[in-house]
Amino acid sequence: MMPNIAARDMMVSNLTTLSPEMDVLDALDVLLRHRISGAPVVDRNDRFLGIFSEKSCIRFVVDAAYEQMPSTNLMSFVDSDPPTIDVNTDLLTIAQTFLDAACRRLPVLDSGGRLLGQISRRDVMREVREHLRKNDRVPTGAGLYLSAVFQGPARPF
């Protein structure tokens, strides 16, 4: 049975974010420096504008190969319509969204489109594992039968 957990319970809210005014190379430096595969882009009011990711960087490389003077405007390479969720989205829906969409992270937005946090695929795995770890403990008394098997020299087990 899946735990009754919502996005608010597992989202990370201390995020590295990017500004839409940034240059692509500066944004790339941020990803490399923080060892992250992508970051949300937000305006001054924390309104979510999209995701700049490793895939965005590859798109920049390809554009640079075909154009002599490629744009270095960050927003030209931002995925401005990635899947997003709200704080009430349940764990199973989050997991299904990861299966349906080719993304590594899901931004968590409020009703006004402001970024509240983010959930990664690894966050989902961690939450499920913690739930299963709590539920696979041996109940008290379950070891009594085994202790009886080990008693006495006549029963080398």
BELPE-V757851 format. One line per field, one symbol per residue. phi: phi as a letter, one per 40 degrees, with the letter a starting at -180 (. if undefined). burial: # if it has 24 or more other ideal C-beta (glycine too) atoms within 12 Angstrom, else .. A space follows every 50 residues. Layout:
phi=???
burial=???
This chain:
phi=.cccbbddcbccbcbcbbcccccdccccdcccccfbcaacbbcccgccbi bbbdccccccccccccbcbccbcdccbcccbccbbbccccdccccccccc bcbbabcbbcccgccbiabbdccccccccccccccbcccdgccccccccc cgccbcb
burial=....#.#.####..######.#.#..##.##....#######.....### ####.##..#.............######..######.###..##.##.. ..#######....#######..##..##...................... .......
